Amino acid sequence: MAKRPNLRKHDRQPSKAKVELGWTGDYGAPKSALCVCKDVGPGGFRIVSRDPIPVRSYVQFRFAPLNFRGSASVRSLSHVGVGYEIGLEFSGTEQLELERLNLLTSAKLAK
């Protein structure tokens, strides 16, 4: 099977930062999860989660060590191992500036 080309507007950098997510689940029930970020770029980030989040859903996120928060839309969902890889695109003005991008990719945030 041929690998799909990278269609992202911005390159992403590896990360192990922890990120808190909140979203509205089935029947309007609030849901939350603590996830691990796999990579991050100016336009979005990818996480690993135990819970699936439907594509086109909106989530609230918070990278706790930086107190960087905002909203993002779910662009992709893939089942991997015992969890899910979820691709998220920043909504609106959350475009990640270079300084925060460098902080999110630092090894210190994996703790």
N, C-alpha and C positions, 0 to 999 in steps of 0.2 A: 504494500500500500504506500503510495507516494505521500510524503510529508507536505502539509499545507504551507504556503509561504507566509511569512510574518507580515500581517496587514496593519500592524499597529502604527499609529502616527509617531510615537515616541518609543525609544528603547527602554527596557526595564532592567533594573539591577537586582541581583539576589538579595534577599532579606530574610531574617529570622525573627523579626519584631512581632510581639504579641499585639493583637488588635481586638477590641471589644466591638461586637456587632449587635444591633437591635433592629427588629423588623416586625411587621404584622403578619402573623401566620394565618392558618385556616380559620374561618369564622371570626376574624378580627382579634384573635388572641395574640397578645404581645409575646414575642420570642426573643431570646438573646443567646449569645454564644461567645466564648473566648476562643479565638482562632490564632493560627500562626500564619504570618505573611510569608509567601514564597518569593515574591518579587514585587518591585514597586517602580513606578515611573511617573513622569509629570502628568500623565493622563489617567492613571489608575493603578490598581494592584491586584495580585492574585493571592488567595488564601487557601488553606486546607481547613475543612470543617467536618465535624461529625454529622451535622445536619445539612440536608439539601435546602437551598433557597431558590425558588423558581426564577427562571430567566424573566427579565423585565420588572422584577420586584425592586423596590427601593429600600435601602438599608441606611441606618445611621451608624457611623463608625467613630471609634476613638482609639488612637494610638496613645495609650496611657502615659508612657514615659515623657512624651513631648506635649501632652495635652492637646494634640492635634486632632480635631474632630470635624465632621461634616457629613455629607450624604453622598451616596453612590448608587448606581443602578447595576443590577446583575446582568452581565453581558453573556456569560457562558457558565455551564455547569457540567462537570464530568465526574463520573464515579471512578474513584481510584482506591484500591485496597479496601480499607474499612471506613472510608470517608469520601469526601467530595472535594474537588478542586473547583473553586469559584472565581471567575474573572469579574472584577468590578471596575466600573468607569466612574471617575469623579463627576458629580452633578454640579453644573454651574461654576461657581468661582473657586472650587477647591483645587484647581490646578496646583500641583505640588511644586513649590519653588525649590531651586537647586540645593539650598542649605538644608532644608528638611529632608529632601531626598537622600543626601549624604548621611544625615543622622539616622534615618530609618534603615539604611543598609549597613550601619556599623554593627560590629559584633556585640557591643554592650547591650543592645536591646533584646537579645535572645534570652536573657535571664528571666 
